[in-house]
Amino acid sequence: MRILLPIAALAAIAATVQPAAQAPHIIDMAGSQHVLALWSDGTVTGMGDNRHGQLARPRTASLTFEAPAPIDLPRKAIQVMASIATSYAVLDDGTVWAWGSGRYGELGVRLTGSAERHTPVQVPRLNDVVSLSAKEHDAMAVLADGTVRAWGQPPAVVAQGQRVDIGIPEPFAVDGLADVVRIDSGSRHGVALTRDGRVFAWGQNNLGQLGLGHTSRAEPPTEIPTLRDVVSVVRVVGAGVAVTRDGRVWTWGHNGQAGLGNGARSDTMDPGQPTPQPVAGITDAVEVKVGSDLGRQIIVRRKNGTLIAWGNSDWGQLGTGGVAFQPRPTPIKLPDVVGYWPFGIQTFARTGDGTMWFWGDAFAGRPLAAATGNQRAPARVAHERFRPASPAGVSR
């Protein structure tokens, strides 16, 4: 005899055999002394320093590590970025939203009265954004058509005669850059990667940090002639780093932060290395990142999912367990890395099993990884440390 079950009972049985929905995981991070985490469901949480409202909540008067809380955005985010005291999110409709300090025009809008905004506000006249760079007090956005917009305190050579010392509060088009897919900028110099693997650099060049084969006071956006087939490029304090399609890593510029990866560290007045040179012993690189804000650590991900690092590790931000300066590429003892995010003096990573890891500054290390001091090797961090128990959903 066949037994017929009510529809409700059948639904209950089906629910027990359906695979559980995958919990959201972190896909992007940014920060300085504050931390922004972007989750796979498009939500963003923030924690850490909030003295300028950069966590999108009422500002605090002193430096304290504020607990994680959701940041209310009108749509799903696809990228987060942060400068010293300003936060940004690129949303899935191509708009950019900013909050925190706007003292130098970092918010992309003219402010009256307070120099801060403690809730996200859309950067006006800026659409179709696919990626964003923000360091120190400037921001630059890449649009879907490959053009670039800048605001805040970018290098004077891209500001078309505008006064960058007080900041440019409204996005403007950057001449000399086209077909760009990725950008890494700062108030002193920057680099851009084009779709066909070329690299353009601009800004200060007194120590060869633009990779043009010579030194000069400053240069507008200019192609680095010796680099081809580049897949990843970044700028660090006084220097630049690129990964080419064949897995090699190239460095150029000043070596005061041991950023050239050649086993040495230069005096602050040395002229630098104005032409890109390959870093010995690396032939399987796929990506390079450096610390956001004023970061001085260089971390390369290899094809096998491991990391190798060099540069300045005064707060342990290289994760190699070494001393303040690590002039030679040194492996980080962490396998199967699928994502990593260096900040100014701290670094986060996610491994293939979903585990989050942290190393660097004790300010974040104590609440996140229960560190007693600066964390000089990767320490496991529970996901709940980055997200409140019941995060708010994305409003629409």
KOLMIVO-622352 format. One line per field, with one value per residue (C-alpha): residue in three letters; residue number from 1; x, y, z; chain. Coordinates in steps of 0.5 Angstrom, whole numbers, plus 2048, in hexadecimal, padded with zeros to 3 digits. Layout:
N
residuo = c(ALA; ...)
num = c(NUM; ...)
X = c(X; ...)
Y = c(Y; ...)
Z = c(Z; ...)
cadena = c(A; ...)
END
This chain:
396
residuo = c(MET; ARG; ILE; LEU; LEU; PRO; ILE; ALA; ALA; LEU; ALA; ALA; ILE; ALA; ALA; THR; VAL; GLN; PRO; ALA; ALA; GLN; ALA; PRO; HIS; ILE; ILE; ASP; MET; ALA; GLY; SER; GLN; HIS; VAL; LEU; ALA; LEU; TRP; SER; ASP; GLY; THR; VAL; THR; GLY; MET; GLY; ASP; ASN; ARG; HIS; GLY; GLN; LEU; ALA; ARG; PRO; ARG; THR; ALA; SER; LEU; THR; PHE; GLU; ALA; PRO; ALA; PRO; ILE; ASP; LEU; PRO; ARG; LYS; ALA; ILE; GLN; VAL; MET; ALA; SER; ILE; ALA; THR; SER; TYR; ALA; VAL; LEU; ASP; ASP; GLY; THR; VAL; TRP; ALA; TRP; GLY; SER; GLY; ARG; TYR; GLY; GLU; LEU; GLY; VAL; ARG; LEU; THR; GLY; SER; ALA; GLU; ARG; HIS; THR; PRO; VAL; GLN; VAL; PRO; ARG; LEU; ASN; ASP; VAL; VAL; SER; LEU; SER; ALA; LYS; GLU; HIS; ASP; ALA; MET; ALA; VAL; LEU; ALA; ASP; GLY; THR; VAL; ARG; ALA; TRP; GLY; GLN; PRO; PRO; ALA; VAL; VAL; ALA; GLN; GLY; GLN; ARG; VAL; ASP; ILE; GLY; ILE; PRO; GLU; PRO; PHE; ALA; VAL; ASP; GLY; LEU; ALA; ASP; VAL; VAL; ARG; ILE; ASP; SER; GLY; SER; ARG; HIS; GLY; VAL; ALA; LEU; THR; ARG; ASP; GLY; ARG; VAL; PHE; ALA; TRP; GLY; GLN; ASN; ASN; LEU; GLY; GLN; LEU; GLY; LEU; GLY; HIS; THR; SER; ARG; ALA; GLU; PRO; PRO; THR; GLU; ILE; PRO; THR; LEU; ARG; ASP; VAL; VAL; SER; VAL; VAL; ARG; VAL; VAL; GLY; ALA; GLY; VAL; ALA; VAL; THR; ARG; ASP; GLY; ARG; VAL; TRP; THR; TRP; GLY; HIS; ASN; GLY; GLN; ALA; GLY; LEU; GLY; ASN; GLY; ALA; ARG; SER; ASP; THR; MET; ASP; PRO; GLY; GLN; PRO; THR; PRO; GLN; PRO; VAL; ALA; GLY; ILE; THR; ASP; ALA; VAL; GLU; VAL; LYS; VAL; GLY; SER; ASP; LEU; GLY; ARG; GLN; ILE; ILE; VAL; ARG; ARG; LYS; ASN; GLY; THR; LEU; ILE; ALA; TRP; GLY; ASN; SER; ASP; TRP; GLY; GLN; LEU; GLY; THR; GLY; GLY; VAL; ALA; PHE; GLN; PRO; ARG; PRO; THR; PRO; ILE; LYS; LEU; PRO; ASP; VAL; VAL; GLY; TYR; TRP; PRO; PHE; GLY; ILE; GLN; THR; PHE; ALA; ARG; THR; GLY; ASP; GLY; THR; MET; TRP; PHE; TRP; GLY; ASP; ALA; PHE; ALA; GLY; ARG; PRO; LEU; ALA; ALA; ALA; THR; GLY; ASN; GLN; ARG; ALA; PRO; ALA; ARG; VAL; ALA; HIS; GLU; ARG; PHE; ARG; PRO; ALA; SER; PRO; ALA; GLY; VAL; SER; ARG)
num = c(1; 2; 3; 4; 5; 6; 7; 8; 9; 10; 11; 12; 13; 14; 15; 16; 17; 18; 19; 20; 21; 22; 23; 24; 25; 26; 27; 28; 29; 30; 31; 32; 33; 34; 35; 36; 37; 38; 39; 40; 41; 42; 43; 44; 45; 46; 47; 48; 49; 50; 51; 52; 53; 54; 55; 56; 57; 58; 59; 60; 61; 62; 63; 64; 65; 66; 67; 68; 69; 70; 71; 72; 73; 74; 75; 76; 77; 78; 79; 80; 81; 82; 83; 84; 85; 86; 87; 88; 89; 90; 91; 92; 93; 94; 95; 96; 97; 98; 99; 100; 101; 102; 103; 104; 105; 106; 107; 108; 109; 110; 111; 112; 113; 114; 115; 116; 117; 118; 119; 120; 121; 122; 123; 124; 125; 126; 127; 128; 129; 130; 131; 132; 133; 134; 135; 136; 137; 138; 139; 140; 141; 142; 143; 144; 145; 146; 147; 148; 149; 150; 151; 152; 153; 154; 155; 156; 157; 158; 159; 160; 161; 162; 163; 164; 165; 166; 167; 168; 169; 170; 171; 172; 173; 174; 175; 176; 177; 178; 179; 180; 181; 182; 183; 184; 185; 186; 187; 188; 189; 190; 191; 192; 193; 194; 195; 196; 197; 198; 199; 200; 201; 202; 203; 204; 205; 206; 207; 208; 209; 210; 211; 212; 213; 214; 215; 216; 217; 218; 219; 220; 221; 222; 223; 224; 225; 226; 227; 228; 229; 230; 231; 232; 233; 234; 235; 236; 237; 238; 239; 240; 241; 242; 243; 244; 245; 246; 247; 248; 249; 250; 251; 252; 253; 254; 255; 256; 257; 258; 259; 260; 261; 262; 263; 264; 265; 266; 267; 268; 269; 270; 271; 272; 273; 274; 275; 276; 277; 278; 279; 280; 281; 282; 283; 284; 285; 286; 287; 288; 289; 290; 291; 292; 293; 294; 295; 296; 297; 298; 299; 300; 301; 302; 303; 304; 305; 306; 307; 308; 309; 310; 311; 312; 313; 314; 315; 316; 317; 318; 319; 320; 321; 322; 323; 324; 325; 326; 327; 328; 329; 330; 331; 332; 333; 334; 335; 336; 337; 338; 339; 340; 341; 342; 343; 344; 345; 346; 347; 348; 349; 350; 351; 352; 353; 354; 355; 356; 357; 358; 359; 360; 361; 362; 363; 364; 365; 366; 367; 368; 369; 370; 371; 372; 373; 374; 375; 376; 377; 378; 379; 380; 381; 382; 383; 384; 385; 386; 387; 388; 389; 390; 391; 392; 393; 394; 395; 396)
X = c(800; 803; 803; 801; 804; 802; 806; 808; 80B; 80F; 811; 814; 818; 81A; 81D; 821; 825; 826; 82D; 82E; 82F; 836; 838; 83B; 842; 847; 849; 84C; 84F; 852; 854; 859; 858; 851; 84F; 84A; 847; 843; 83F; 83D; 836; 838; 837; 83D; 83F; 844; 848; 84E; 850; 84A; 84C; 84A; 844; 847; 843; 83C; 83A; 83B; 842; 846; 84B; 851; 854; 850; 84F; 847; 844; 841; 83B; 837; 838; 831; 832; 82C; 82F; 834; 83B; 840; 847; 849; 84E; 851; 856; 859; 852; 84D; 849; 846; 842; 841; 83A; 837; 834; 83B; 83A; 83F; 83D; 841; 842; 846; 84B; 84B; 850; 854; 84E; 84E; 846; 846; 841; 842; 840; 83E; 83E; 841; 847; 844; 83E; 83C; 837; 839; 837; 838; 83E; 83A; 83B; 83F; 83B; 83E; 843; 847; 84C; 84F; 856; 856; 85C; 85F; 85A; 858; 853; 853; 84E; 84E; 848; 845; 848; 84F; 84F; 851; 84E; 852; 851; 854; 85B; 85E; 865; 865; 867; 860; 85C; 85C; 85E; 85A; 85C; 85D; 860; 859; 856; 851; 84A; 847; 849; 84D; 84F; 857; 85A; 85F; 85C; 857; 855; 857; 855; 858; 85B; 85F; 861; 863; 864; 86B; 86B; 867; 866; 861; 860; 85D; 859; 85F; 864; 867; 869; 869; 86C; 86B; 86D; 874; 87A; 880; 882; 880; 879; 876; 87A; 87C; 883; 885; 883; 880; 87C; 875; 872; 86B; 868; 86D; 86E; 873; 877; 87A; 874; 86F; 86A; 869; 863; 864; 867; 868; 86C; 86F; 872; 878; 877; 873; 872; 86F; 86D; 86E; 86A; 870; 870; 876; 876; 879; 87B; 87D; 87E; 881; 883; 883; 87D; 881; 87B; 880; 880; 888; 88A; 88D; 88A; 88C; 88E; 888; 88C; 88E; 88C; 888; 887; 883; 883; 87E; 883; 880; 880; 885; 882; 87A; 877; 870; 86D; 866; 864; 868; 865; 868; 865; 85F; 860; 868; 869; 870; 86F; 86F; 86C; 86C; 867; 86A; 866; 866; 862; 868; 86B; 872; 873; 879; 879; 878; 875; 876; 86F; 86F; 86B; 86F; 86D; 874; 876; 87C; 87F; 87D; 880; 87F; 883; 883; 87D; 87B; 875; 86F; 86D; 866; 864; 85E; 85D; 857; 856; 85B; 85A; 860; 85F; 864; 867; 862; 860; 85A; 85A; 854; 856; 853; 84F; 84C; 850; 852; 859; 85D; 864; 867; 864; 863; 85D; 859; 85C; 85A; 852; 853; 858; 859; 860; 864; 868; 86A; 868; 86E; 86B; 864; 85F; 859; 853; 84B; 847; 842; 848; 846; 83F; 839; 835; 82F; 831; 82C; 82A; 82C; 826; 824)
Y = c(800; 807; 80C; 813; 819; 820; 825; 828; 822; 821; 828; 826; 820; 823; 829; 824; 821; 828; 82A; 830; 837; 839; 83E; 845; 845; 84B; 84D; 854; 858; 85F; 863; 867; 867; 865; 85F; 85E; 857; 856; 84F; 84B; 84D; 854; 857; 85B; 85B; 85F; 85F; 863; 86A; 86F; 876; 879; 875; 870; 86A; 86E; 86F; 875; 876; 874; 87A; 875; 86F; 869; 862; 863; 85C; 85A; 85D; 85D; 863; 865; 865; 866; 860; 85A; 85C; 859; 85D; 860; 865; 86A; 86F; 872; 874; 873; 86D; 86B; 866; 865; 862; 85E; 863; 867; 86C; 86E; 870; 873; 875; 877; 87D; 882; 887; 886; 885; 87D; 87D; 87F; 885; 88C; 88C; 892; 892; 88B; 888; 881; 87D; 877; 874; 871; 877; 876; 879; 87D; 87D; 877; 871; 86A; 869; 862; 863; 868; 86A; 86E; 870; 875; 87B; 879; 875; 873; 86F; 86B; 86B; 866; 869; 869; 870; 873; 878; 87B; 87F; 881; 882; 87E; 880; 887; 884; 881; 887; 88B; 892; 891; 892; 88B; 88E; 890; 88A; 889; 888; 886; 880; 882; 87E; 87D; 87E; 879; 873; 86E; 867; 866; 860; 861; 867; 868; 86F; 874; 87B; 87A; 876; 870; 86B; 868; 861; 861; 85C; 85A; 859; 860; 864; 86C; 870; 877; 87B; 87C; 879; 87C; 875; 871; 86F; 86F; 86A; 86E; 86D; 874; 879; 87F; 884; 881; 87E; 87E; 877; 874; 86D; 869; 866; 860; 85D; 858; 853; 855; 852; 856; 85C; 860; 866; 866; 86C; 86F; 868; 864; 85D; 859; 851; 84F; 84A; 845; 845; 84A; 850; 856; 85C; 863; 86A; 86B; 866; 869; 865; 85E; 85E; 85C; 855; 855; 853; 85A; 860; 867; 86D; 873; 877; 872; 873; 86D; 868; 86C; 865; 85F; 859; 852; 84F; 849; 843; 844; 841; 83F; 845; 847; 84D; 853; 857; 85C; 85F; 864; 86B; 86C; 865; 863; 85B; 857; 851; 84C; 846; 840; 83B; 836; 83B; 83D; 844; 847; 84D; 853; 85A; 85D; 859; 85E; 85C; 854; 856; 851; 84B; 848; 848; 84C; 853; 85A; 85A; 854; 855; 84E; 84B; 846; 841; 842; 83C; 83B; 836; 837; 83E; 840; 848; 84D; 854; 858; 85E; 864; 860; 859; 854; 84F; 849; 843; 83C; 837; 834; 83B; 83C; 844; 845; 84C; 84E; 855; 85B; 859; 85E; 85A; 853; 854; 854; 850; 84A; 84B; 84D; 850; 854; 855; 84F; 84D; 846; 844; 843; 840; 845; 843; 845; 848; 84D; 851; 850; 851; 84B; 84E; 853; 858; 856; 85A; 85F; 860)
Z = c(800; 7FE; 804; 801; 806; 806; 802; 808; 80B; 804; 804; 80B; 809; 802; 807; 80B; 805; 801; 802; 807; 804; 804; 80A; 807; 807; 807; 7FF; 800; 806; 807; 80C; 810; 818; 816; 812; 80D; 80B; 805; 805; 7FF; 800; 7FF; 806; 809; 810; 814; 81A; 81D; 81E; 81D; 81F; 818; 817; 812; 815; 813; 81A; 81F; 820; 826; 82A; 82B; 827; 829; 826; 824; 823; 81C; 81A; 813; 80F; 80C; 804; 7FF; 7FB; 7FB; 7FB; 7F6; 7F9; 7FF; 800; 805; 806; 80D; 810; 80A; 808; 801; 7FE; 7F6; 7F5; 7F0; 7EC; 7EB; 7F0; 7F6; 7FD; 802; 809; 80F; 80E; 808; 80A; 804; 7FF; 800; 800; 7F9; 7FB; 7FE; 805; 809; 811; 813; 80F; 810; 80F; 813; 80E; 807; 802; 7FA; 7F7; 7F2; 7EA; 7EB; 7E7; 7E4; 7E9; 7E8; 7ED; 7F2; 7F5; 7FC; 800; 804; 802; 7FB; 7F7; 7F0; 7EC; 7E6; 7E2; 7DD; 7D7; 7DA; 7DC; 7E3; 7E7; 7ED; 7F4; 7FA; 7FA; 7F4; 7F1; 7EE; 7E7; 7E6; 7E9; 7E3; 7E7; 7ED; 7F4; 7F7; 7FE; 800; 7FC; 7F6; 7F9; 7F2; 7EE; 7E7; 7E1; 7E1; 7DA; 7D7; 7DA; 7D5; 7D5; 7DC; 7E0; 7E7; 7EB; 7F1; 7F3; 7F9; 7FA; 7F7; 7F2; 7EE; 7E9; 7E4; 7E1; 7DA; 7D7; 7D2; 7D8; 7D8; 7DE; 7DE; 7E4; 7E7; 7EC; 7F0; 7ED; 7F0; 7F2; 7EC; 7EF; 7E8; 7E5; 7DF; 7DF; 7E2; 7E7; 7E7; 7EB; 7E9; 7E3; 7E0; 7DE; 7DA; 7D8; 7DB; 7D5; 7D7; 7DA; 7D6; 7D7; 7DE; 7E2; 7E9; 7EB; 7F2; 7F4; 7FB; 7FF; 7FA; 7F5; 7F1; 7F0; 7EA; 7E8; 7E1; 7DE; 7DE; 7E5; 7E7; 7EB; 7EA; 7EE; 7ED; 7F1; 7F8; 7FD; 804; 806; 803; 7FE; 7F8; 7FA; 7F8; 7FF; 801; 804; 802; 805; 805; 800; 7FB; 7F4; 7F3; 7EE; 7E8; 7E3; 7E5; 7E7; 7E8; 7EF; 7F0; 7F1; 7EF; 7E9; 7EB; 7EE; 7EC; 7F0; 7F4; 7FA; 7FE; 805; 804; 807; 808; 808; 806; 806; 7FF; 7FF; 7F9; 7F8; 7F4; 7EF; 7F5; 7FA; 7FE; 800; 800; 803; 803; 806; 80C; 812; 818; 81A; 818; 812; 80D; 811; 810; 818; 816; 819; 816; 80F; 80B; 805; 801; 7FF; 805; 805; 80A; 80D; 80B; 805; 800; 801; 7FC; 7FE; 802; 804; 807; 80B; 80D; 813; 813; 80E; 80D; 809; 808; 806; 802; 808; 809; 80F; 811; 813; 816; 817; 819; 81D; 824; 824; 820; 822; 829; 828; 821; 823; 82A; 829; 82F; 82A; 823; 81F; 81B; 818; 816; 81B; 81A; 81B; 81C; 817; 81C; 81E; 818; 818; 81D; 81F; 81B; 815; 812; 80B; 805; 804; 7FD)
cadena = c(A; A; A; A; A; A; A; A; A; A; A; A; A; A; A; A; A; A; A; A; A; A; A; A; A; A; A; A; A; A; A; A; A; A; A; A; A; A; A; A; A; A; A; A; A; A; A; A; A; A; A; A; A; A; A; A; A; A; A; A; A; A; A; A; A; A; A; A; A; A; A; A; A; A; A; A; A; A; A; A; A; A; A; A; A; A; A; A; A; A; A; A; A; A; A; A; A; A; A; A; A; A; A; A; A; A; A; A; A; A; A; A; A; A; A; A; A; A; A; A; A; A; A; A; A; A; A; A; A; A; A; A; A; A; A; A; A; A; A; A; A; A; A; A; A; A; A; A; A; A; A; A; A; A; A; A; A; A; A; A; A; A; A; A; A; A; A; A; A; A; A; A; A; A; A; A; A; A; A; A; A; A; A; A; A; A; A; A; A; A; A; A; A; A; A; A; A; A; A; A; A; A; A; A; A; A; A; A; A; A; A; A; A; A; A; A; A; A; A; A; A; A; A; A; A; A; A; A; A; A; A; A; A; A; A; A; A; A; A; A; A; A; A; A; A; A; A; A; A; A; A; A; A; A; A; A; A; A; A; A; A; A; A; A; A; A; A; A; A; A; A; A; A; A; A; A; A; A; A; A; A; A; A; A; A; A; A; A; A; A; A; A; A; A; A; A; A; A; A; A; A; A; A; A; A; A; A; A; A; A; A; A; A; A; A; A; A; A; A; A; A; A; A; A; A; A; A; A; A; A; A; A; A; A; A; A; A; A; A; A; A; A; A; A; A; A; A; A; A; A; A; A; A; A; A; A; A; A; A; A; A; A; A; A; A; A; A; A; A; A; A; A; A; A; A; A; A; A; A; A; A; A; A; A; A; A; A; A; A; A; A; A; A; A; A; A)
END
